[in-house]
Amino acid sequence: MALEDRNRVVILEDRVENISGADFPMSFDGEDVPFHLEGFKKTFDIKIIRLTPTDIEFDLIGVDASIANALRRILISEIPTMAIEKVYMINNTGIMQDEVLAHRLGLIPILADPNEFQWKRPSDPPTDQNTIVFKLDVACAKGRDVPEGETDPKIKYINSSIYSSQLQWDPKGDQETRFAQNPIRPIHDDILITKLRPGQIISCELHCEKGIGKDHAKFSPVATASYRLLPDIQILEDITDDDAELFRDCFPPGVVDIVEEDGVRKAKVINPRKDTVSREVLRHKQFEGKVRLTRVRDHFIFNVESTGIVSPEALVNQALDILIEKCEISKAALDSAVKGNNEEE
Amino acid sequence: MNAPERFEMFLLPDGARKIEITKDPKMPNCLLFKIQREDHTIANILRYKLLKHPQVLFSAYRAPHPLEYYVELKVQTTSRTTPINVMLEAIQSLMLEYGNIRSAFDNELFRLEPTAADGSRRAARAPSTYGGFGSIDASVSEFGISSDISSTRGDRADDVDIDF
């Protein structure tokens, strides 16, 4: 690997090169690889690109893939939320079987601050500190004054479609006062749970518990959490006139622009971030040897989309806290393991 | 029917050690760390950080089976130090790095939206479940006994049993 390519992943038409990082001791002559924080601080940077109530896009620069990946894994599977875990079916005469209905109910995101609740182990009894109760009591009936020949079930029948807004929160203990400011409810009111026809009823009690995505995907606080590497398009030789136009059209709009320099129209990369690295440009003979597609190996573009239970910036903060906590636990465990081993000897 | 309990994935069984250390008989100065109830998340970072250490000769991990919830990390060092020492150094260094990332993220949030960022930080930090980075040195000593480690994150909240 050449020195200037040390943090570039090179994309060729049929393969990808320089995939593994080389920031280990003795990879390059006379290069010192920093182990401690001072070295890390020199290269590390973080930038928030976009922040909305449900989404965040940020750049994590100067870290290894293992750290970016740990963050992603924790976001998906280790941040706790509340979700429906137990469904006590009292009556269900609808077309949907009990277990399918229960599974659908479980996936509804519930707006409740998970930090306000305790973990519930299988042996623990349900209390107002670890369980949220919802009721679903619905019955479908024929509508009144329905015009002759009407075919739309929404007009013909009452409660023909059951939505998440029909879940009734049943506060226990002091929950009513604890959550007076922000009552517990499904995040979205318009999630279709099932459909009924006149005479069919559903009556059940739902218990929400605290859990993590590792246990079941319904506990995952993110809709998506992913990262990609920043693309870097290197033009090695000027691309002019008609070729420049073809070159520009090889990329998504806004990546390459044509600028005029000394009376010559040249292709210029203006925003490589928008590139999808489709490799279209490598299919054309006239660009052979003139362009190089690369990605920056230590520049991660993170995209986190929350389900709405926890704000995206709080999610990233919590993920980092959990990562630190994992290190703490490992360190303490290591200390005690060393102690234990010494005693045995 | 014979499916493993779901909580076995992240609850350390009673009496089990979080980390078991065994010597590798075939390699000098080499230890095998068996870390219970952890996965690629922490093992891969440790492997990477250990490889950066100048005294480490070999460091690699494996997750032997998807239904056995542990990872094995093998570390070999030069004779100038021990695998346990470099492990401690690596973990310490990682914690500092993450603290750095966290404060950089907070600063960035504050730069973006001074008021909103402040509110979210309060929300994320207020619960006792997640101590901020500032509390690390103090909280490490809490884990002195192995029985403490067997508890999960949730156990730290006070146990209040109110039946309804």
HADDOCK unambig.tbl for C-alpha pairs under 7 A between the chains (distance, minus, plus):
assign (segid A and resid 24 and name CA) (segid B and resid 51 and name CA) 6.45 0.50 0.50
assign (segid A and resid 24 and name CA) (segid B and resid 52 and name CA) 4.99 0.50 0.50
assign (segid A and resid 25 and name CA) (segid B and resid 52 and name CA) 6.15 0.50 0.50
assign (segid A and resid 25 and name CA) (segid B and resid 54 and name CA) 6.23 0.50 0.50
assign (segid A and resid 35 and name CA) (segid B and resid 52 and name CA) 6.05 0.50 0.50
assign (segid A and resid 35 and name CA) (segid B and resid 53 and name CA) 6.10 0.50 0.50
assign (segid A and resid 36 and name CA) (segid B and resid 93 and name CA) 6.08 0.50 0.50
assign (segid A and resid 37 and name CA) (segid B and resid 93 and name CA) 6.60 0.50 0.50
assign (segid A and resid 37 and name CA) (segid B and resid 96 and name CA) 6.73 0.50 0.50
assign (segid A and resid 37 and name CA) (segid B and resid 97 and name CA) 6.20 0.50 0.50
assign (segid A and resid 46 and name CA) (segid B and resid 104 and name CA) 6.64 0.50 0.50
assign (segid A and resid 46 and name CA) (segid B and resid 105 and name CA) 6.50 0.50 0.50
assign (segid A and resid 47 and name CA) (segid B and resid 108 and name CA) 6.59 0.50 0.50
assign (segid A and resid 48 and name CA) (segid B and resid 108 and name CA) 6.66 0.50 0.50
assign (segid A and resid 66 and name CA) (segid B and resid 44 and name CA) 5.88 0.50 0.50
assign (segid A and resid 66 and name CA) (segid B and resid 45 and name CA) 5.25 0.50 0.50
assign (segid A and resid 67 and name CA) (segid B and resid 45 and name CA) 6.12 0.50 0.50
assign (segid A and resid 70 and name CA) (segid B and resid 41 and name CA) 4.61 0.50 0.50
assign (segid A and resid 70 and name CA) (segid B and resid 42 and name CA) 6.97 0.50 0.50
assign (segid A and resid 73 and name CA) (segid B and resid 41 and name CA) 6.59 0.50 0.50
assign (segid A and resid 115 and name CA) (segid B and resid 127 and name CA) 6.27 0.50 0.50
assign (segid A and resid 118 and name CA) (segid B and resid 154 and name CA) 6.21 0.50 0.50
assign (segid A and resid 118 and name CA) (segid B and resid 157 and name CA) 6.60 0.50 0.50
assign (segid A and resid 119 and name CA) (segid B and resid 154 and name CA) 5.20 0.50 0.50
assign (segid A and resid 126 and name CA) (segid B and resid 163 and name CA) 6.73 0.50 0.50
assign (segid A and resid 127 and name CA) (segid B and resid 161 and name CA) 6.32 0.50 0.50
assign (segid A and resid 127 and name CA) (segid B and resid 162 and name CA) 5.25 0.50 0.50
assign (segid A and resid 127 and name CA) (segid B and resid 163 and name CA) 4.96 0.50 0.50
assign (segid A and resid 127 and name CA) (segid B and resid 164 and name CA) 6.09 0.50 0.50
assign (segid A and resid 128 and name CA) (segid B and resid 162 and name CA) 6.58 0.50 0.50
assign (segid A and resid 128 and name CA) (segid B and resid 164 and name CA) 6.88 0.50 0.50
assign (segid A and resid 172 and name CA) (segid B and resid 164 and name CA) 6.60 0.50 0.50
assign (segid A and resid 173 and name CA) (segid B and resid 164 and name CA) 6.53 0.50 0.50
assign (segid A and resid 215 and name CA) (segid B and resid 6 and name CA) 6.41 0.50 0.50
assign (segid A and resid 314 and name CA) (segid B and resid 120 and name CA) 6.02 0.50 0.50
assign (segid A and resid 314 and name CA) (segid B and resid 121 and name CA) 6.92 0.50 0.50
assign (segid A and resid 314 and name CA) (segid B and resid 124 and name CA) 5.61 0.50 0.50
assign (segid A and resid 317 and name CA) (segid B and resid 102 and name CA) 6.68 0.50 0.50
assign (segid A and resid 317 and name CA) (segid B and resid 124 and name CA) 6.89 0.50 0.50
assign (segid A and resid 318 and name CA) (segid B and resid 124 and name CA) 6.59 0.50 0.50
assign (segid A and resid 320 and name CA) (segid B and resid 98 and name CA) 6.68 0.50 0.50
assign (segid A and resid 320 and name CA) (segid B and resid 102 and name CA) 6.36 0.50 0.50
assign (segid A and resid 321 and name CA) (segid B and resid 130 and name CA) 6.42 0.50 0.50
assign (segid A and resid 321 and name CA) (segid B and resid 132 and name CA) 6.94 0.50 0.50
assign (segid A and resid 324 and name CA) (segid B and resid 95 and name CA) 5.65 0.50 0.50
assign (segid A and resid 324 and name CA) (segid B and resid 98 and name CA) 6.39 0.50 0.50
assign (segid A and resid 327 and name CA) (segid B and resid 91 and name CA) 6.05 0.50 0.50
assign (segid A and resid 327 and name CA) (segid B and resid 95 and name CA) 6.40 0.50 0.50
assign (segid A and resid 328 and name CA) (segid B and resid 140 and name CA) 6.15 0.50 0.50
assign (segid A and resid 329 and name CA) (segid B and resid 149 and name CA) 6.77 0.50 0.50
assign (segid A and resid 331 and name CA) (segid B and resid 88 and name CA) 6.55 0.50 0.50
assign (segid A and resid 331 and name CA) (segid B and resid 91 and name CA) 6.55 0.50 0.50
assign (segid A and resid 332 and name CA) (segid B and resid 140 and name CA) 6.44 0.50 0.50
assign (segid A and resid 332 and name CA) (segid B and resid 143 and name CA) 5.31 0.50 0.50
assign (segid A and resid 332 and name CA) (segid B and resid 144 and name CA) 6.25 0.50 0.50
assign (segid A and resid 333 and name CA) (segid B and resid 18 and name CA) 5.84 0.50 0.50
assign (segid A and resid 333 and name CA) (segid B and resid 19 and name CA) 5.89 0.50 0.50
assign (segid A and resid 333 and name CA) (segid B and resid 146 and name CA) 6.58 0.50 0.50
assign (segid A and resid 333 and name CA) (segid B and resid 149 and name CA) 6.63 0.50 0.50
assign (segid A and resid 334 and name CA) (segid B and resid 19 and name CA) 6.17 0.50 0.50
assign (segid A and resid 336 and name CA) (segid B and resid 144 and name CA) 6.40 0.50 0.50
assign (segid A and resid 336 and name CA) (segid B and resid 145 and name CA) 6.35 0.50 0.50
assign (segid A and resid 336 and name CA) (segid B and resid 146 and name CA) 5.89 0.50 0.50
assign (segid A and resid 337 and name CA) (segid B and resid 19 and name CA) 6.14 0.50 0.50
assign (segid A and resid 337 and name CA) (segid B and resid 20 and name CA) 6.36 0.50 0.50
assign (segid A and resid 337 and name CA) (segid B and resid 21 and name CA) 6.98 0.50 0.50
